[in-house]
Amino acid sequence: MKRFYESVGTQSVDAMWQVTLDGRGLKTVKGTPQMVPNRPLAQALAREWEQQGEKLDPASFPMRDMADYAIDIVAADLGGVADKLVTYGDTDTLCYRADPDEPLFAHQQKVWEPLVKAFEARESVEMTRVSGIVHHPQPDATMATLRARLSTANPFALAGIEAMSSLAASLVIGLTAARPDTEPTELWRAASLEEEWQADLWGRDPEAEERRAKREADFLRACEFTRLAQG
């Protein structure tokens, strides 16, 4: 599609913020006014429009797409999204370790265990660690606490946490990355620990490396979106 606007701005509407193109407020793909909770997030969305050339690139609007998802999907079903997110905690990658006699186990313990322990202390939950890949359910009390915690997030933050948890296959990583005092690149490295271990062991494939780089970029972008959404 050819670029159809000249100016990009933001405006405050009823304590929310909206991107404007030539003075007209944007809407979501479903036709809902695209209102976000604060100006910094609106400015991030506006930059995507400002950076377009003569032709619009649909793939270069990831922030807009997350905002639309938060407004049209998440806000309409906060409980359902919280239920979906809890499943990433029930099968959290960071809780599934190698056998204790394997070299990978020591590496997992060094990188993952501090993250899980800090998460448990912060969220007042207990997470079950398992050696192997056979599913072992997390305690019901833990799942209930995490669901209640997720239900308090605003739709925009919840959309970002969902994206990060999905990419990392870990709710521990998703919720930890939402905190402004954590380093998202280090968290992504933790999430991809096993994949990187196998790549170092068996060799690196260019196509696999490209996919990993894209997933990392998506994770970091979702982290930025989440932190902006939380103000």
C-alpha positions as CSV (number, residue, x, y, z in Angstrom):
1,M,0.0,0.0,0.0
2,K,1.2,3.5,-0.9
3,R,1.8,5.9,2.0
4,F,-1.4,7.9,2.3
5,Y,-0.5,10.4,5.0
6,E,2.0,13.2,5.6
7,S,2.1,13.9,9.3
8,V,2.2,11.6,12.4
9,G,1.3,12.8,15.9
10,T,-0.3,11.7,19.2
11,Q,-3.2,13.1,21.1
12,S,-4.7,12.7,24.5
13,V,-8.3,11.5,24.6
14,D,-10.1,10.8,27.9
15,A,-6.9,10.1,29.8
16,M,-5.8,7.7,27.1
17,W,-3.5,8.3,24.1
18,Q,-3.9,7.8,20.4
19,V,-1.7,8.0,17.3
20,T,-2.9,10.5,14.6
21,L,-2.3,10.5,10.9
22,D,-2.8,14.0,9.4
23,G,-4.8,14.8,12.6
24,R,-7.1,11.8,12.4
25,G,-7.0,9.2,15.2
26,L,-6.2,5.6,14.3
27,K,-8.4,2.6,14.8
28,T,-7.6,-1.1,15.3
29,V,-8.1,-3.6,12.5
30,K,-11.6,-4.3,14.0
31,G,-12.5,-0.6,13.9
32,T,-12.1,0.2,17.6
33,P,-10.4,3.5,18.4
34,Q,-6.7,2.6,19.1
35,M,-6.3,4.1,22.6
36,V,-3.3,3.2,24.7
37,P,-2.7,3.9,28.3
38,N,0.2,6.5,28.1
39,R,2.0,8.8,25.9
40,P,5.4,6.9,25.7
41,L,3.5,3.8,24.3
42,A,1.7,6.0,21.8
43,Q,5.0,7.6,20.7
44,A,6.4,4.1,20.1
45,L,3.4,3.3,17.9
46,A,3.8,6.6,16.1
47,R,7.5,5.9,15.3
48,E,6.4,2.9,13.3
49,W,4.3,5.2,11.1
50,E,7.0,7.9,10.9
51,Q,9.6,5.3,9.7
52,Q,7.6,4.2,6.7
53,G,8.8,5.0,3.2
54,E,6.7,5.6,0.1
55,K,5.1,2.2,0.5
56,L,3.8,0.8,3.8
57,D,5.4,-2.4,5.0
58,P,2.8,-4.4,6.9
59,A,5.5,-6.5,8.6
60,S,7.1,-3.3,10.2
61,F,4.2,-2.6,12.6
62,P,4.8,-5.1,15.4
63,M,3.9,-2.6,18.1
64,R,0.7,-1.6,16.4
65,D,-0.2,-5.3,16.0
66,M,0.3,-5.9,19.7
67,A,-1.8,-2.9,20.6
68,D,-4.6,-4.0,18.4
69,Y,-4.4,-7.5,19.9
70,A,-4.6,-6.0,23.4
71,I,-7.6,-3.9,22.6
72,D,-9.6,-6.2,20.4
73,I,-8.8,-9.6,21.9
74,V,-7.2,-9.4,25.4
75,A,-9.4,-6.6,26.8
76,A,-12.5,-8.6,25.8
77,D,-11.3,-11.8,27.6
78,L,-8.8,-11.0,30.4
79,G,-9.7,-14.3,32.2
80,G,-9.3,-16.4,29.2
81,V,-5.8,-14.9,28.4
82,A,-4.8,-15.3,32.0
83,D,-5.9,-19.0,31.8
84,K,-3.8,-19.5,28.7
85,L,-0.8,-17.8,30.3
86,V,-0.9,-20.0,33.4
87,T,-0.3,-23.0,31.2
88,Y,3.2,-21.6,30.4
89,G,3.8,-21.7,34.1
90,D,2.5,-25.3,34.4
91,T,5.0,-26.5,31.7
92,D,7.7,-23.9,32.4
93,T,10.9,-24.7,30.5
94,L,13.0,-23.5,33.4
95,C,11.5,-26.2,35.7
96,Y,12.5,-29.1,33.3
97,R,16.2,-30.0,33.8
98,A,18.5,-32.7,32.4
99,D,19.4,-35.7,34.6
100,P,21.8,-34.7,37.4
101,D,24.7,-36.7,36.0
102,E,24.6,-34.8,32.7
103,P,26.8,-31.7,32.1
104,L,23.8,-29.7,30.9
105,F,22.2,-30.1,34.4
106,A,25.0,-28.1,36.1
107,H,24.6,-25.3,33.5
108,Q,20.8,-25.2,34.0
109,Q,21.2,-25.1,37.7
110,K,23.7,-22.2,37.4
111,V,21.5,-20.1,35.1
112,W,17.9,-21.2,35.8
113,E,17.8,-21.9,39.5
114,P,18.5,-18.3,40.6
115,L,15.8,-17.1,38.3
116,V,13.2,-19.6,39.5
117,K,14.1,-19.0,43.2
118,A,13.8,-15.2,42.8
119,F,10.5,-15.7,41.0
120,E,9.2,-17.9,43.8
121,A,10.1,-15.3,46.4
122,R,8.7,-12.5,44.4
123,E,5.4,-14.1,43.6
124,S,5.0,-16.1,46.8
125,V,4.7,-19.5,45.0
126,E,6.5,-22.8,44.9
127,M,7.6,-24.3,41.5
128,T,8.3,-28.0,41.1
129,R,11.5,-28.9,39.3
130,V,11.7,-32.1,37.2
131,S,14.5,-34.0,35.6
132,G,13.4,-35.2,32.2
133,I,10.6,-34.1,29.8
134,V,7.6,-35.9,31.2
135,H,5.1,-33.4,32.4
136,H,4.7,-32.9,36.1
137,P,1.9,-30.5,37.1
138,Q,2.7,-27.5,39.2
139,P,0.9,-27.2,42.6
140,D,-2.7,-26.0,42.3
141,A,-2.0,-23.2,44.8
142,T,0.8,-21.9,42.6
143,M,-1.3,-21.9,39.5
144,A,-4.1,-20.1,41.4
145,T,-1.8,-17.4,42.7
146,L,-0.2,-16.8,39.3
147,R,-3.6,-16.6,37.6
148,A,-4.7,-14.0,40.1
149,R,-1.5,-12.1,39.6
150,L,-2.0,-12.1,35.8
151,S,-5.6,-11.0,36.1
152,T,-4.5,-7.7,37.6
153,A,-2.4,-6.7,34.6
154,N,-3.7,-4.2,32.1
155,P,-4.6,-5.7,28.7
156,F,-1.6,-4.1,27.0
157,A,0.9,-5.5,29.6
158,L,-0.9,-8.9,29.4
159,A,-0.5,-9.0,25.7
160,G,3.2,-8.4,26.0
161,I,3.7,-10.9,28.7
162,E,1.8,-13.5,26.6
163,A,4.1,-12.8,23.7
164,M,7.3,-13.1,25.8
165,S,6.1,-16.2,27.7
166,S,5.2,-17.9,24.4
167,L,8.5,-17.2,22.8
168,A,10.4,-18.3,25.9
169,A,8.1,-21.2,26.7
170,S,8.3,-19.9,30.2
171,L,6.0,-17.8,32.4
172,V,8.9,-17.3,34.8
173,I,10.8,-15.5,32.0
174,G,7.7,-13.6,30.8
175,L,6.8,-12.2,34.1
176,T,10.5,-11.5,35.1
177,A,11.1,-9.6,31.8
178,A,8.1,-7.4,32.6
179,R,10.1,-5.9,35.5
180,P,12.1,-2.8,34.6
181,D,15.0,-3.8,36.8
182,T,15.8,-6.9,34.7
183,E,18.0,-7.3,31.6
184,P,15.9,-8.7,28.8
185,T,18.8,-9.9,26.7
186,E,20.1,-12.0,29.6
187,L,16.6,-13.4,30.1
188,W,16.4,-14.4,26.5
189,R,19.7,-16.1,26.7
190,A,18.4,-18.0,29.7
191,A,15.3,-19.0,27.8
192,S,17.3,-20.3,24.9
193,L,19.9,-22.0,27.0
194,E,19.2,-25.6,25.9
195,E,18.9,-24.6,22.2
196,E,22.2,-22.8,22.4
197,W,23.8,-25.7,24.2
198,Q,22.7,-28.1,21.5
199,A,24.0,-25.7,18.8
200,D,27.4,-25.5,20.4
201,L,27.5,-29.2,20.7
202,W,26.4,-30.3,17.3
203,G,27.2,-27.2,15.2
204,R,25.2,-24.1,14.0
205,D,22.9,-24.0,11.1
206,P,22.5,-20.7,9.3
207,E,18.8,-21.0,8.9
208,A,18.3,-22.0,12.6
209,E,20.5,-19.1,13.6
210,E,18.3,-16.7,11.6
211,R,15.2,-18.1,13.2
212,R,16.7,-17.7,16.7
213,A,17.7,-14.1,15.9
214,K,14.2,-13.3,14.8
215,R,12.7,-14.8,17.9
216,E,15.1,-12.8,20.1
217,A,14.1,-9.6,18.3
218,D,10.4,-10.4,18.8
219,F,11.1,-11.1,22.5
220,L,12.9,-7.8,23.0
221,R,10.2,-5.9,21.2
222,A,7.5,-7.5,23.3
223,C,9.5,-6.6,26.4
224,E,9.7,-3.0,25.3
225,F,6.0,-3.0,24.6
226,T,5.2,-4.5,28.0
227,R,7.3,-2.0,30.0
228,L,5.9,1.0,28.1
229,A,2.4,-0.3,28.8
230,Q,3.1,-0.5,32.5
231,G,4.1,3.1,32.5
